[in-house]
Amino acid sequence: MRVLLNIDDDNGKLVDFSVRNPDRETMLFLVRTLRAHVPPKASAWQVRIVGVGAYKINMIKTVREITRLGLKEAKEVVESAPSGIVYAGTDAGLANNIVRALIRAGGHAVKEPA
């Protein structure tokens, strides 16, 4: 018998273990080891602008729509890229929508665990 365990750690990394003819203790050891090395799934996300591109005005408009900030504050967030956090403490679905909106506006954004 051969056991192949694949675990996706939610960051795109795949952990592979292959064991031929494992006994019960070996299987328990593998399960405990894998559980210890896989981080828990993030429940809160943040969106960060990593690049503005040529459409700075569109990015400022989009940040204003998303965050309800004033013109000056939205401009500061956009100009602070690549460290500009647009939205923090949200769920994965809303974070994905915000990233898509910022990309449509001409910039580059990423979703990260908060």
Buried (B, 14 or more C-beta within 10 A) or exposed (E): EEEEBEBEBEEEEEEEBEBEEBEEEEEEEBEEEBEEEBEEEBEEBBBBBEEBBEBBEBBBBBBBEBBEBEEEBBBBBBEEBEEBEBBEEBEBEBBBBBBEBBEEBBBBBBBEBB
